[in-house]
Amino acid sequence: MVRGDAARHTPKGRPIRRGPAGRTFHEVLGLVAAGKIVTPLNAHVAWYYTHPGVTFVPIQDAPLTEWALVWPTATSNDPAVRAFTEAAHQRGCRTITGGA
């Protein structure tokens, strides 16, 4: 997955060792199951995905995350993009709960 802004050192200056990176979400789950990596995920992931050898452990004090739609500016006049974003805007914000 994306590593762009990941810290290279701890606050005390110790280097942070890098492991393998998955290119897809399913590759990431496979790397976790193989004991190669650990990764934080949003809580709702556990409602939709399972994988042999993967355990989802809640991080109780993690801040809530927000999601947003993004698209290339070159497609901003595309009728399908405009229709989708308008539908999303009309739907409004909502909280993801209990697998809903």
N, C-alpha and C positions, 0 to 999 in steps of 0.2 A: 504494500500500500504506500501511501505518501510518507516520505521521510523529511521533506523540505525544511521545516522549522524545528525539528527535533533537537534537543540539547545534545551537545557533544561531551559536556562535562557536568559533574554534579556541582551544586553550589560551593562545595569545598575544593573543587578543581580536579577531582578524580575523573579519569576518562570513562565514558559510558561505552561498553562494548556493544557493537552492532551485530545482530544476528541476521538470518535470512529474511527477505521481504517477499510477501505474497503479492502476486499481481491481481488476484481476484479474491473476493470474500471467501469462497470455498477453499482456495489455496491457504488463506490465513487460518481457517479452521483446521485444515490438515496439518499445518505447522504447529498449531497449538496441541493437537492430539498427539503429534510425534514428540512433544516435549522440547521443541526447538525455540518456541517463543511464548510470551504471554502478551496480551493486548487488552486495553480497555475498550469496552463496547457500550453502546446505549442499552438500557434495560430491556427495551422491547425486542431486542435481537433474540433473547432467550424464549420469547413467545412464539417466534416463527422458525427458528433454526435449532436443530439438534445435530450432534455429531458424536459418534462413538469416541470415548476418551476425552471429551471436552466437558468441563464443569463450569457453569456460569456462577460467579461469586459476586454478590452485590457490593458495591462500594458505597457505603452508607452516607458518607459526608461529601460525595462528589456533587458539584453544582449541576443544575439542570442544563441540558443542551438545547439549542434552538436549531431549526432547519430552515433553509431558504431555497427558493428556486433561483437558478442561475442559468444563463445561456449566452452564447456568443453574440456580440452586438450586431454582427453581420446578419443574424437571423431575426432581429427585433421587429422587422416588418413582415415576417412570414405569417400568413393568416392562421396556420395551425398553432404556432407559438403564441400569438395574441389570444386566440380562443382558449387555449389551455390556461394561460396566466389569468385571463379574465374569470374563468371558472374557478380557479384556485382562489382568486381574490374574493369572489362572491361567497365561497365556502368559508373563508376566514380562518383565523387561527384556532387551533384546538389542541388539547392535551392528549397524548397517546396513553391509553390506560388499558390494562388487563388484556392485551391482545386484540383490542378493538380497532 
